[in-house]
Amino acid sequence: MSRRIRVKPSKGQSLAGFIGGLIFCLIGLFAAIPIFGIFGVLWTLIAIIITVSHGYNAFSDKGIPSHEIFIDDTSETHANNITPEYRLNELQNLLNKGLITNDEFNEKRKKILNDL
C-alpha cells in the first residue's frame, strides 16, 4: 500500500517567491514589454503566474503543492508482523552458527521476551 503526500513550499519560501515575482512583473511591464514586444508580454505573464501562486501559498492556509511524494508502506507492515517466535528462532540460528555468544543470546532473548 502506498501513500501520496503533497508538499508545498514554506511560508518564507513563498513570501520570497512572491516578492521576486513582483520584481519580475515590474521588469516585464516597464522594460521587457517596451523593448522586446511579444517576448516581454510572455515574460510578464509567466511572472504574474509565479507571483500569484507564491502569493497564494504565502497568504493562505491551503496553498498549492509544488510536488508529490509516494511512500511505499509494505516494508513497514512486514516488519511489524514479525512474531517473537520468529525472532527467537532467528536468534537460536545465530547461536547455533556461532555468530553470537551465549551471553549475547541470553541478553537478546530476555529483551525479546520482555517486549511481549
Secondary structure, 3 states (H helix, E strand, C coil): CEEEEEECCCHHHHHHHHHHHHHHHHHHHHHHHHHHCHHHHHHHHHHHHHHHHHHHHHHCCCCCCCEEEEEECHHHHHHHCCCHHHHHHHHHHHHHCCCCCHHHHHHHHHHHHHCC
